[in-house]
Amino acid sequence: MNNFATPERKLQVVTTCRTYDLPMLELALPRLRQHLPFKNLTVIAPDADCEIIRRRLGAAVEVIPEDGFLPGMNLRELQALPRFDFPKNAGWYFQQFLKLQFAFTAPEDDYYLIWDADTIPLRPLNFFDADGRMLLTQAEEFHAPYFETYRRLFHAEPHREFSCIAQHMLVQKSVAREMLASLGQPAENAEPWPWRIMRSLPPTEDYHLFSEFETYGHYLKNNHPERVAFVERRWRRWFDTDPGGGKIPTERDLEKLARDYDYVCFEKATRGWRYLAKYLVKKIRKPR
């Protein structure tokens, strides 16, 4: 299999979604088709939400029930892990594992693009350069426990120069499978890879100890530097402190933001977004 891709290669876009993400994902979908080298969208979702998501996003979108998608682990089992922040925070880890598990599907298509459901592209984006190298977006975030987990998983230094948490991640499936096979304990004595990650988390009381973006991005940079180039893009998060923050953006909002940014993440943790999302979920689930 070739290690490099042509610049115009179309990409399977993968996201995780619950019903409260739907209003934003519905807004993002036509712009994913417009601004990305888009092949199709795959949504991995809780089983109870799949029918609603299919109905709202249309038959062209593939929707995969999350229960059973991750061999050796489901959310209920993960929630039972005796951690100080569980079961409440188990889903935060689980959705990361679901996105990485997509690397084991359709091995003949060696690339896919993880795209966060609350993020909207505003300008055309490329993910391969003229030489076929993957283009990954640099970011500024720094959370030390992510890198301590990296050391514990690979017994290697991450050599952090920047963050890879940029609301999306281009993944080469063969590299991701290699990475997941190598982490933690020797393969012949291994638990399923999600459990190996959980057992390797630092013994500290912190809510967030693992990032799929930081882990894969730094593994790729450190082990296959010839396959990747890191680029700067103009993007931001939209918080409550922003004018109009906490609500679903209008077309006028997006047109204005597109003057300055390639894409924007609309944090669903904002107060106004939570209230609106709860209202919309009730409306979506109302019997017809």
Backbone as CSV, one residue per row, in Angstrom:
resi,resn,N_x,N_y,N_z,CA_x,CA_y,CA_z,C_x,C_y,C_z
1,MET,0.844,-1.200,0.000,0.000,0.000,0.000,0.875,1.243,0.000
2,ASN,0.550,2.255,-0.818,1.327,3.480,-0.868,1.202,4.258,0.425
3,ASN,2.314,4.898,0.827,2.308,5.707,2.037,1.791,7.116,1.785
4,PHE,1.658,7.507,0.509,1.301,8.875,0.195,0.046,8.913,-0.668
5,ALA,-0.615,10.056,-0.657,-1.876,10.213,-1.379,-1.760,11.374,-2.347
6,THR,-2.649,11.400,-3.331,-2.698,12.532,-4.240,-3.403,13.693,-3.550
7,PRO,-3.022,14.935,-3.877,-3.603,16.100,-3.197,-5.121,16.182,-3.298
8,GLU,-5.694,15.665,-4.386,-7.143,15.793,-4.598,-7.928,14.605,-4.021
9,ARG,-7.287,13.735,-3.294,-7.950,12.545,-2.764,-9.178,12.914,-1.925
10,LYS,-10.306,12.234,-2.176,-11.523,12.445,-1.400,-11.430,11.676,-0.084
11,LEU,-12.068,12.217,0.953,-11.928,11.664,2.290,-13.272,11.296,2.911
12,GLN,-13.273,10.144,3.574,-14.380,9.780,4.440,-14.266,10.627,5.699
13,VAL,-15.315,11.378,6.014,-15.337,12.225,7.202,-16.070,11.465,8.302
14,VAL,-15.485,11.428,9.501,-16.021,10.639,10.609,-16.220,11.536,11.813
15,THR,-17.380,11.408,12.450,-17.643,12.170,13.667,-18.450,11.317,14.622
16,THR,-18.454,11.693,15.889,-19.379,11.130,16.861,-20.439,12.180,17.153
17,CYS,-21.647,11.713,17.451,-22.754,12.661,17.590,-23.822,12.084,18.499
18,ARG,-24.398,12.948,19.324,-25.614,12.648,20.063,-26.693,13.618,19.590
19,THR,-27.920,13.399,20.027,-28.994,14.234,19.510,-28.777,15.710,19.799
20,TYR,-28.126,16.036,20.936,-27.940,17.458,21.228,-26.888,18.102,20.342
21,ASP,-26.099,17.285,19.595,-25.153,17.835,18.620,-25.814,18.122,17.279
22,LEU,-27.013,17.583,17.063,-27.605,17.588,15.730,-27.796,18.978,15.122
23,PRO,-28.312,19.959,15.853,-28.506,21.266,15.208,-27.216,21.823,14.608
24,MET,-26.095,21.642,15.308,-24.841,22.149,14.783,-24.318,21.285,13.630
25,LEU,-24.468,19.964,13.736,-24.010,19.097,12.659,-24.836,19.308,11.396
26,GLU,-26.121,19.551,11.545,-26.954,19.869,10.383,-26.461,21.134,9.692
27,LEU,-26.036,22.102,10.465,-25.504,23.342,9.905,-24.151,23.107,9.235
28,ALA,-23.363,22.192,9.798,-22.022,21.941,9.269,-22.037,21.108,7.993
29,LEU,-22.992,20.185,7.856,-22.937,19.189,6.783,-22.810,19.790,5.383
30,PRO,-23.637,20.753,4.972,-23.456,21.288,3.610,-22.106,21.972,3.428
31,ARG,-21.554,22.502,4.497,-20.248,23.164,4.399,-19.107,22.148,4.400
32,LEU,-19.312,20.996,5.019,-18.347,19.911,4.876,-18.267,19.479,3.413
33,ARG,-19.422,19.354,2.790,-19.447,18.974,1.373,-18.830,20.048,0.483
34,GLN,-19.012,21.302,0.866,-18.544,22.414,0.036,-17.051,22.674,0.184
35,HIS,-16.537,22.600,1.403,-15.189,23.100,1.681,-14.129,22.020,1.906
36,LEU,-14.529,20.765,2.052,-13.582,19.686,2.282,-13.497,18.789,1.051
37,PRO,-12.412,18.022,0.890,-12.372,17.001,-0.160,-13.249,15.822,0.275
38,PHE,-14.527,16.018,0.170,-15.541,15.213,0.854,-15.967,14.010,0.017
39,LYS,-15.908,12.834,0.619,-16.449,11.616,-0.005,-17.808,11.282,0.592
40,ASN,-17.852,11.186,1.902,-19.089,10.864,2.598,-18.896,11.180,4.073
41,LEU,-20.013,11.220,4.816,-19.963,11.434,6.253,-20.425,10.172,6.962
42,THR,-19.638,9.724,7.937,-20.020,8.637,8.818,-20.199,9.197,10.215
43,VAL,-21.339,8.912,10.822,-21.647,9.362,12.173,-21.744,8.134,13.071
44,ILE,-20.970,8.102,14.149,-21.044,7.039,15.143,-21.826,7.598,16.323
45,ALA,-22.910,6.929,16.694,-23.858,7.516,17.631,-24.415,6.468,18.586
46,PRO,-24.933,6.903,19.742,-25.638,5.968,20.627,-26.776,5.290,19.871
47,ASP,-26.997,4.030,20.175,-27.993,3.267,19.441,-29.355,3.965,19.440
48,ALA,-29.751,4.542,20.584,-31.065,5.163,20.707,-31.202,6.416,19.862
49,ASP,-30.083,7.012,19.452,-30.121,8.257,18.684,-30.006,8.041,17.175
50,CYS,-29.691,6.805,16.746,-29.357,6.583,15.332,-30.519,6.895,14.396
51,GLU,-31.727,6.492,14.754,-32.866,6.728,13.873,-33.113,8.213,13.667
52,ILE,-33.035,8.983,14.739,-33.238,10.423,14.639,-32.165,11.056,13.763
53,ILE,-30.927,10.648,13.956,-29.823,11.221,13.182,-29.976,10.886,11.708
54,ARG,-30.343,9.642,11.392,-30.567,9.269,9.985,-31.673,10.126,9.369
55,ARG,-32.736,10.309,10.114,-33.871,11.079,9.587,-33.487,12.530,9.342
56,ARG,-32.726,13.106,10.240,-32.391,14.524,10.132,-31.284,14.799,9.116
57,LEU,-30.318,13.882,8.978,-29.177,14.141,8.097,-29.349,13.552,6.704
58,GLY,-30.263,12.597,6.540,-30.523,12.062,5.211,-29.856,10.732,4.961
59,ALA,-30.364,10.034,3.950,-29.915,8.677,3.665,-28.474,8.599,3.181
60,ALA,-27.939,9.693,2.653,-26.565,9.671,2.147,-25.532,9.586,3.267
61,VAL,-25.916,9.899,4.488,-25.004,9.847,5.628,-25.060,8.457,6.250
62,GLU,-23.906,7.847,6.462,-23.844,6.553,7.132,-23.878,6.768,8.640
63,VAL,-24.760,6.079,9.343,-24.876,6.173,10.794,-24.589,4.804,11.390
64,ILE,-23.605,4.737,12.289,-23.178,3.476,12.895,-23.532,3.492,14.377
65,PRO,-24.288,2.503,14.866,-24.551,2.421,16.304,-23.257,2.152,17.066
66,GLU,-23.048,2.878,18.153,-21.785,2.761,18.879,-21.683,1.471,19.685
67,ASP,-22.806,0.924,20.145,-22.763,-0.280,20.960,-22.377,-1.465,20.077
68,GLY,-21.238,-2.062,20.337,-20.747,-3.152,19.514,-19.714,-2.742,18.489
69,PHE,-19.536,-1.438,18.274,-18.554,-0.984,17.288,-17.126,-1.142,17.793
70,LEU,-16.937,-1.046,19.097,-15.610,-1.096,19.701,-15.411,-2.478,20.319
71,PRO,-14.662,-3.375,19.681,-14.502,-4.728,20.216,-13.878,-4.720,21.613
72,GLY,-14.494,-5.458,22.516,-13.919,-5.607,23.848,-14.315,-4.544,24.837
73,MET,-15.116,-3.536,24.419,-15.527,-2.479,25.342,-16.839,-1.867,24.865
74,ASN,-17.746,-1.639,25.817,-18.891,-0.784,25.551,-18.947,0.276,26.636
75,LEU,-19.829,1.237,26.466,-19.856,2.370,27.388,-20.213,1.930,28.805
76,ARG,-21.136,0.986,28.936,-21.524,0.527,30.278,-20.341,-0.092,31.017
77,GLU,-19.543,-0.866,30.303,-18.366,-1.478,30.915,-17.348,-0.418,31.321
78,LEU,-17.177,0.572,30.472,-16.224,1.627,30.793,-16.704,2.444,31.982
79,GLN,-17.986,2.718,32.048,-18.530,3.485,33.165,-18.312,2.787,34.504
80,ALA,-18.202,1.470,34.482,-18.018,0.706,35.716,-16.584,0.742,36.222
81,LEU,-15.665,1.317,35.446,-14.278,1.401,35.882,-14.190,2.283,37.128
82,PRO,-13.490,1.856,38.171,-13.434,2.641,39.413,-12.489,3.827,39.323
83,ARG,-12.976,4.888,38.677,-12.220,6.137,38.602,-13.011,7.242,39.288
84,PHE,-12.318,8.232,39.820,-13.003,9.261,40.599,-14.002,10.070,39.774
85,ASP,-13.763,10.194,38.462,-14.626,11.010,37.608,-15.638,10.176,36.825
86,PHE,-15.742,8.891,37.131,-16.667,8.000,36.428,-17.862,7.711,37.340
87,PRO,-19.022,7.414,36.768,-19.301,7.177,35.343,-19.510,8.437,34.504
88,LYS,-19.586,9.608,35.145,-19.936,10.832,34.425,-19.014,11.102,33.251
89,ASN,-17.720,10.910,33.409,-16.762,11.310,32.380,-16.368,10.175,31.444
90,ALA,-16.967,8.998,31.615,-16.579,7.859,30.784,-16.851,8.106,29.302
91,GLY,-17.959,8.776,28.995,-18.298,9.021,27.596,-17.279,9.872,26.872
92,TRP,-16.594,10.745,27.620,-15.575,11.601,27.006,-14.423,10.756,26.447
93,TYR,-14.026,9.704,27.174,-13.005,8.783,26.670,-13.579,7.893,25.571
94,PHE,-14.801,7.417,25.778,-15.380,6.446,24.863,-15.498,7.004,23.452
95,GLN,-15.923,8.270,23.317,-16.084,8.831,21.974,-14.741,8.952,21.254
96,GLN,-13.654,9.133,21.996,-12.336,9.156,21.371,-11.957,7.778,20.837
97,PHE,-12.275,6.747,21.608,-11.963,5.382,21.180,-12.776,5.001,19.939
98,LEU,-14.026,5.444,19.875,-14.849,5.150,18.705,-14.217,5.719,17.435
99,LYS,-13.716,6.936,17.517,-13.120,7.571,16.331,-11.841,6.859,15.906
100,LEU,-11.047,6.388,16.872,-9.843,5.639,16.519,-10.173,4.260,15.957
101,GLN,-11.243,3.646,16.447,-11.623,2.317,15.972,-11.957,2.314,14.489
102,PHE,-12.344,3.479,13.945,-12.658,3.540,12.517,-11.446,3.165,11.663
103,ALA,-10.251,3.212,12.223,-9.046,2.821,11.492,-9.051,1.342,11.111
104,PHE,-9.905,0.545,11.732,-9.965,-0.888,11.442,-11.038,-1.219,10.410
105,THR,-11.714,-0.237,9.867,-12.723,-0.466,8.833,-12.114,-0.265,7.457
106,ALA,-12.637,-0.945,6.463,-12.278,-0.746,5.044,-10.792,-0.448,4.858
107,PRO,-9.908,-1.404,5.155,-8.463,-1.131,5.091,-7.962,-0.739,3.710
108,GLU,-8.745,-1.026,2.663,-8.311,-0.639,1.319,-8.347,0.871,1.119
109,ASP,-9.099,1.584,1.945,-9.150,3.051,1.905,-8.370,3.539,3.124
110,ASP,-7.133,3.977,2.933,-6.187,4.118,4.041,-6.283,5.441,4.797
111,TYR,-7.213,6.316,4.442,-7.288,7.611,5.119,-8.734,7.938,5.502
112,TYR,-8.884,8.637,6.610,-10.167,9.245,6.952,-9.907,10.507,7.759
113,LEU,-10.912,11.351,7.820,-10.794,12.640,8.490,-11.756,12.681,9.668
114,ILE,-11.225,12.728,10.891,-12.042,12.958,12.069,-12.402,14.442,12.097
115,TRP,-13.689,14.722,12.267,-14.147,16.115,12.294,-15.141,16.265,13.439
116,ASP,-14.885,17.172,14.371,-15.777,17.359,15.511,-17.128,17.901,15.058
117,ALA,-18.199,17.370,15.647,-19.554,17.682,15.203,-19.957,19.127,15.449
118,ASP,-19.248,19.829,16.349,-19.603,21.221,16.649,-18.717,22.227,15.913
119,THR,-18.040,21.761,14.865,-17.088,22.598,14.135,-17.558,22.789,12.693
120,ILE,-17.482,24.021,12.201,-17.985,24.354,10.874,-16.855,24.909,10.006
121,PRO,-16.592,24.283,8.856,-15.594,24.844,7.937,-16.176,26.043,7.208
122,LEU,-15.364,27.074,7.032,-15.824,28.311,6.417,-15.125,28.629,5.100
123,ARG,-13.995,27.975,4.855,-13.227,28.165,3.630,-12.727,26.806,3.147
124,PRO,-12.334,26.688,1.879,-11.797,25.413,1.392,-10.542,25.004,2.171
125,LEU,-10.469,23.709,2.523,-9.351,23.167,3.283,-8.751,21.992,2.525
126,ASN,-7.418,21.935,2.484,-6.700,20.823,1.875,-6.037,19.992,2.961
127,PHE,-5.886,18.688,2.709,-5.321,17.808,3.719,-4.141,16.989,3.226
128,PHE,-3.712,17.239,1.982,-2.492,16.652,1.450,-1.740,17.734,0.684
129,ASP,-0.410,17.707,0.764,0.363,18.669,-0.013,0.688,18.095,-1.384
130,ALA,1.458,18.837,-2.180,1.743,18.424,-3.550,2.531,17.125,-3.609
131,ASP,3.234,16.794,-2.526,3.997,15.547,-2.460,3.200,14.399,-1.854
132,GLY,1.938,14.653,-1.518,1.097,13.602,-0.961,1.236,13.405,0.526
133,ARG,1.963,14.303,1.188,2.067,14.193,2.653,0.784,14.688,3.305
134,MET,0.442,14.077,4.442,-0.705,14.534,5.208,-0.442,15.910,5.794
135,LEU,-1.458,16.756,5.782,-1.381,18.072,6.394,-2.190,18.063,7.682
136,LEU,-1.513,18.220,8.813,-2.172,18.283,10.109,-2.065,19.700,10.645
137,THR,-3.112,20.142,11.300,-3.202,21.520,11.776,-2.565,21.667,13.150
138,GLN,-1.701,22.664,13.290,-1.105,22.980,14.585,-2.089,23.755,15.452
139,ALA,-1.952,23.571,16.759,-2.757,24.315,17.716,-1.878,24.705,18.898
140,GLU,-2.448,25.469,19.821,-1.659,26.031,20.913,-1.949,25.400,22.265
141,GLU,-2.962,24.548,22.352,-3.350,23.975,23.639,-2.200,23.190,24.276
142,PHE,-2.103,23.243,25.595,-1.130,22.398,26.299,-1.758,21.878,27.580
143,HIS,-1.885,20.556,27.662,-2.409,19.899,28.856,-1.432,18.773,29.197
144,ALA,-0.631,18.972,30.231,0.488,18.083,30.549,0.090,16.619,30.710
145,PRO,-1.052,16.277,31.337,-1.375,14.851,31.489,-1.476,14.078,30.178
146,TYR,-1.855,14.735,29.076,-1.904,14.028,27.799,-0.530,13.456,27.438
147,PHE,0.502,14.202,27.730,1.849,13.792,27.340,2.449,12.798,28.333
148,GLU,2.007,12.868,29.581,2.409,11.839,30.531,1.794,10.500,30.138
149,THR,0.548,10.518,29.679,-0.073,9.285,29.181,0.678,8.766,27.963
150,TYR,1.087,9.654,27.075,1.863,9.243,25.896,3.129,8.504,26.334
151,ARG,3.845,9.040,27.301,5.070,8.394,27.788,4.780,7.015,28.354
152,ARG,3.693,6.899,29.084,3.344,5.627,29.710,2.898,4.601,28.665
153,LEU,2.265,5.056,27.597,1.804,4.148,26.561,2.923,3.621,25.684
154,PHE,3.860,4.499,25.319,4.872,4.137,24.320,6.284,4.043,24.888
155,HIS,6.439,4.386,26.158,7.778,4.394,26.776,8.734,5.226,25.919
156,ALA,8.231,6.367,25.492,8.984,7.257,24.608,8.572,8.687,24.912
157,GLU,9.427,9.619,24.535,9.173,11.035,24.751,8.349,11.594,23.580
158,PRO,7.276,12.333,23.832,6.470,12.875,22.726,7.139,13.991,21.940
159,HIS,8.165,14.641,22.521,8.858,15.745,21.841,7.856,16.799,21.371
160,ARG,7.071,17.290,22.304,6.030,18.243,21.965,6.619,19.568,21.472
161,GLU,6.167,20.026,20.317,6.515,21.342,19.783,5.284,22.241,19.687
162,PHE,4.113,21.620,19.610,2.843,22.330,19.466,1.758,21.317,19.791
163,SER,0.535,21.770,19.818,-0.594,20.874,20.053,-1.164,20.388,18.720
164,CYS,-1.804,19.227,18.770,-2.518,18.691,17.608,-4.032,18.729,17.809
165,ILE,-4.490,19.372,18.890,-5.923,19.443,19.170,-6.500,20.629,18.413
166,ALA,-6.978,20.355,17.208,-7.435,21.409,16.307,-8.833,21.149,15.775
167,GLN,-9.629,20.356,16.493,-11.017,20.058,16.163,-11.173,19.103,14.987
168,HIS,-10.087,18.685,14.374,-10.120,17.680,13.325,-8.767,16.990,13.276
169,MET,-8.720,15.824,12.617,-7.465,15.092,12.504,-7.541,14.171,11.293
170,LEU,-6.610,14.330,10.367,-6.471,13.397,9.261,-5.740,12.163,9.766
171,VAL,-6.314,10.988,9.547,-5.746,9.745,10.071,-5.400,8.816,8.918
172,GLN,-4.182,8.300,8.945,-3.826,7.202,8.052,-4.080,5.909,8.825
173,LYS,-5.003,5.106,8.332,-5.465,3.947,9.088,-4.329,2.982,9.422
174,SER,-3.441,2.733,8.473,-2.358,1.778,8.721,-1.442,2.265,9.837
175,VAL,-1.212,3.577,9.919,-0.390,4.125,11.001,-1.135,4.034,12.331
176,ALA,-2.433,4.341,12.327,-3.215,4.251,13.563,-3.255,2.821,14.077
177,ARG,-3.427,1.844,13.192,-3.428,0.442,13.626,-2.074,0.050,14.200
178,GLU,-1.014,0.491,13.549,0.342,0.248,14.072,0.499,0.836,15.464
179,MET,0.045,2.071,15.636,0.153,2.748,16.925,-0.610,1.991,18.011
180,LEU,-1.835,1.596,17.717,-2.658,0.940,18.720,-2.137,-0.448,19.062
181,ALA,-1.488,-1.101,18.107,-0.904,-2.411,18.379,0.332,-2.312,19.264
182,SER,0.993,-1.148,19.256,2.268,-1.016,19.954,2.152,-0.456,21.359
183,LEU,0.992,0.057,21.730,0.923,0.771,23.005,0.787,-0.181,24.193
184,GLY,1.228,0.334,25.332,1.050,-0.392,26.584,1.911,-1.624,26.693
185,GLN,1.302,-2.723,27.101,2.017,-3.960,27.351,2.285,-4.710,26.055
186,PRO,3.156,-5.737,26.066,3.433,-6.519,24.853,2.158,-7.108,24.260
187,ALA,2.118,-7.164,22.942,0.901,-7.562,22.248,0.430,-8.960,22.633
188,GLU,1.362,-9.890,22.923,0.940,-11.252,23.199,0.190,-11.370,24.532
189,ASN,0.320,-10.372,25.401,-0.386,-10.391,26.676,-1.428,-9.279,26.765
190,ALA,-1.846,-8.777,25.620,-2.595,-7.521,25.613,-4.076,-7.717,25.889
191,GLU,-4.643,-6.753,26.591,-6.079,-6.540,26.613,-6.443,-5.833,25.308
192,PRO,-7.747,-5.715,24.997,-8.113,-4.843,23.877,-7.528,-3.444,24.073
193,TRP,-7.164,-2.811,22.971,-6.387,-1.572,23.066,-7.081,-0.466,23.870
194,PRO,-8.422,-0.321,23.856,-8.994,0.747,24.693,-8.728,0.536,26.179
195,TRP,-8.775,-0.726,26.628,-8.488,-0.993,28.037,-7.022,-0.749,28.355
196,ARG,-6.144,-0.989,27.404,-4.718,-0.740,27.621,-4.464,0.757,27.820
197,ILE,-5.209,1.572,27.088,-5.096,3.018,27.304,-5.581,3.379,28.698
198,MET,-6.747,2.880,29.072,-7.300,3.232,30.378,-6.396,2.775,31.520
199,ARG,-5.785,1.610,31.395,-4.899,1.121,32.457,-3.591,1.908,32.519
200,SER,-3.272,2.634,31.444,-2.013,3.383,31.392,-2.151,4.834,31.820
201,LEU,-3.359,5.271,32.144,-3.537,6.665,32.540,-2.757,6.969,33.809
202,PRO,-2.200,8.150,33.930,-1.455,8.515,35.147,-2.349,8.436,36.384
203,PRO,-1.784,8.046,37.521,-2.572,7.942,38.752,-2.783,9.301,39.392
204,THR,-3.551,10.129,38.720,-3.826,11.469,39.222,-5.300,11.782,39.048
205,GLU,-5.845,12.609,39.913,-7.256,12.962,39.826,-7.433,14.162,38.899
206,ASP,-7.458,13.862,37.627,-7.697,14.864,36.598,-8.762,14.310,35.674
207,TYR,-9.674,15.153,35.229,-10.784,14.686,34.410,-10.334,14.220,33.035
208,HIS,-9.319,14.823,32.472,-8.909,14.566,31.100,-7.446,14.126,31.071
209,LEU,-7.227,12.860,30.764,-5.878,12.298,30.829,-5.414,11.704,29.502
210,PHE,-6.270,11.687,28.490,-5.916,11.109,27.198,-6.551,11.935,26.092
211,SER,-5.802,12.177,25.036,-6.320,12.850,23.841,-5.940,12.040,22.618
212,GLU,-6.951,11.615,21.844,-6.648,10.887,20.617,-5.893,11.763,19.631
213,PHE,-6.189,13.075,19.602,-5.512,13.969,18.673,-4.037,14.144,19.043
214,GLU,-3.754,14.406,20.315,-2.359,14.569,20.730,-1.592,13.261,20.556
215,THR,-2.213,12.148,20.914,-1.525,10.857,20.865,-1.187,10.474,19.432
216,TYR,-2.178,10.491,18.540,-1.910,10.112,17.159,-1.004,11.130,16.468
217,GLY,-1.263,12.416,16.648,-0.463,13.438,15.978,1.002,13.360,16.342
218,HIS,1.302,13.180,17.632,2.704,13.112,18.041,3.331,11.762,17.701
219,TYR,2.543,10.701,17.707,3.070,9.414,17.254,3.473,9.498,15.781
220,LEU,2.609,10.095,14.958,2.905,10.245,13.537,4.139,11.113,13.336
221,LYS,4.201,12.226,14.022,5.340,13.150,13.885,6.653,12.484,14.290
222,ASN,6.628,11.692,15.346,7.854,11.107,15.887,8.278,9.827,15.189
223,ASN,7.323,9.102,14.595,7.642,7.802,14.013,7.588,7.766,12.491
224,HIS,6.849,8.685,11.886,6.742,8.723,10.422,6.815,10.171,9.937
225,PRO,7.877,10.893,10.269,7.925,12.325,9.929,7.896,12.597,8.431
226,GLU,8.282,11.619,7.621,8.280,11.822,6.176,6.874,11.832,5.588
227,ARG,5.885,11.400,6.355,4.524,11.299,5.835,3.660,12.512,6.157
228,VAL,4.189,13.454,6.939,3.322,14.498,7.469,3.999,15.859,7.411
229,ALA,3.191,16.895,7.208,3.615,18.285,7.367,2.580,18.972,8.233
230,PHE,3.031,19.861,9.102,2.128,20.560,10.014,1.952,21.994,9.538
231,VAL,0.702,22.420,9.498,0.375,23.723,8.933,-0.389,24.551,9.958
232,GLU,-0.330,25.867,9.782,-1.110,26.781,10.604,-2.352,27.196,9.819
233,ARG,-3.481,27.113,10.467,-4.731,27.574,9.864,-5.355,28.593,10.807
234,ARG,-6.193,29.441,10.244,-6.880,30.451,11.053,-8.192,29.860,11.552
235,TRP,-8.268,29.644,12.868,-9.489,29.088,13.448,-9.626,29.573,14.875
236,ARG,-10.819,29.377,15.426,-11.050,29.794,16.800,-12.214,29.011,17.385
237,ARG,-12.322,29.104,18.710,-13.496,28.621,19.419,-14.383,29.820,19.723
238,TRP,-15.696,29.584,19.682,-16.674,30.644,19.961,-17.240,30.396,21.345
239,PHE,-16.944,31.273,22.294,-17.345,31.088,23.673,-18.474,32.037,24.051
240,ASP,-18.975,31.886,25.298,-19.995,32.794,25.826,-19.527,34.252,25.841
241,THR,-18.213,34.454,25.961,-17.692,35.811,26.023,-17.713,36.512,24.671
242,ASP,-17.883,35.738,23.589,-17.941,36.332,22.261,-19.303,36.983,22.030
243,PRO,-19.353,38.020,21.207,-20.659,38.579,20.840,-21.517,37.510,20.172
244,GLY,-22.682,37.278,20.747,-23.556,36.253,20.186,-23.197,34.853,20.600
245,GLY,-22.202,34.678,21.487,-21.792,33.350,21.895,-22.906,32.617,22.597
246,GLY,-22.871,31.281,22.553,-23.847,30.472,23.247,-25.110,30.209,22.453
247,LYS,-25.178,30.616,21.201,-26.351,30.334,20.375,-25.879,29.741,19.054
248,ILE,-26.817,29.119,18.360,-26.483,28.593,17.043,-26.230,29.756,16.100
249,PRO,-25.129,29.760,15.363,-24.812,30.903,14.504,-25.772,31.020,13.327
250,THR,-26.000,32.218,12.903,-26.821,32.486,11.733,-25.935,32.497,10.488
251,GLU,-26.573,32.533,9.330,-25.808,32.644,8.081,-24.967,33.921,8.080
252,ARG,-25.523,34.967,8.616,-24.778,36.225,8.676,-23.558,36.084,9.580
253,ASP,-23.717,35.394,10.714,-22.578,35.134,11.601,-21.468,34.408,10.856
254,LEU,-21.844,33.362,10.123,-20.852,32.540,9.430,-20.165,33.314,8.312
255,GLU,-20.926,34.119,7.587,-20.323,34.943,6.525,-19.304,35.914,7.111
256,LYS,-19.631,36.479,8.251,-18.712,37.415,8.894,-17.457,36.704,9.379
257,LEU,-17.621,35.544,9.995,-16.478,34.790,10.494,-15.585,34.305,9.364
258,ALA,-16.177,34.004,8.212,-15.404,33.507,7.077,-14.431,34.546,6.526
259,ARG,-14.615,35.802,6.862,-13.653,36.828,6.432,-12.302,36.636,7.102
260,ASP,-12.310,36.016,8.289,-11.085,35.927,9.077,-10.636,34.513,9.396
261,TYR,-11.552,33.531,9.281,-11.220,32.197,9.784,-11.506,31.114,8.752
262,ASP,-10.694,30.054,8.814,-10.902,28.884,7.964,-12.011,27.991,8.517
263,TYR,-12.106,27.909,9.833,-13.179,27.149,10.472,-13.326,27.638,11.899
264,VAL,-14.496,27.359,12.472,-14.798,27.803,13.832,-15.473,26.654,14.576
265,CYS,-15.067,26.479,15.827,-15.697,25.509,16.715,-16.663,26.239,17.636
266,PHE,-17.912,25.816,17.645,-18.929,26.419,18.494,-19.135,25.527,19.716
267,GLU,-18.516,25.917,20.811,-18.504,25.077,22.005,-19.916,24.841,22.525
268,LYS,-20.355,23.584,22.535,-21.703,23.277,23.009,-21.803,23.329,24.518
269,ALA,-20.681,23.540,25.213,-20.715,23.653,26.670,-21.198,25.019,27.128
270,THR,-21.391,25.965,26.203,-21.858,27.282,26.610,-23.273,27.207,27.158
271,ARG,-23.620,28.116,28.045,-24.914,28.059,28.731,-26.081,28.138,27.750
272,GLY,-26.049,29.118,26.842,-27.150,29.275,25.906,-27.323,28.071,25.001
273,TRP,-26.203,27.494,24.567,-26.273,26.317,23.689,-26.893,25.134,24.418
274,ARG,-26.564,24.944,25.692,-27.155,23.845,26.443,-28.674,23.985,26.522
275,TYR,-29.138,25.184,26.853,-30.579,25.385,26.966,-31.274,25.153,25.624
276,LEU,-30.710,25.700,24.566,-31.316,25.539,23.250,-31.275,24.082,22.807
277,ALA,-30.166,23.401,23.067,-30.035,22.006,22.667,-31.068,21.138,23.364
278,LYS,-31.298,21.371,24.654,-32.303,20.591,25.377,-33.688,20.790,24.767
279,TYR,-33.998,22.022,24.409,-35.292,22.309,23.777,-35.420,21.583,22.438
280,LEU,-34.358,21.634,21.624,-34.406,21.019,20.307,-34.481,19.503,20.401
281,VAL,-33.767,18.916,21.371,-33.822,17.467,21.545,-35.241,17.029,21.875
282,LYS,-35.910,17.760,22.778,-37.291,17.427,23.110,-38.186,17.522,21.875
283,LYS,-37.949,18.534,21.062,-38.750,18.712,19.856,-38.496,17.590,18.861
284,ILE,-37.224,17.190,18.722,-36.866,16.110,17.789,-37.522,14.800,18.212
285,ARG,-37.515,14.539,19.516,-37.997,13.250,20.033,-39.502,13.204,20.215
286,LYS,-40.187,14.321,20.018,-41.630,14.351,20.181,-42.298,13.449,19.133
287,PRO,-43.167,12.543,19.556,-43.822,11.634,18.598,-44.563,12.399,17.517
288,ARG,-44.515,11.840,16.316,-45.188,12.476,15.183,-46.400,11.658,14.744
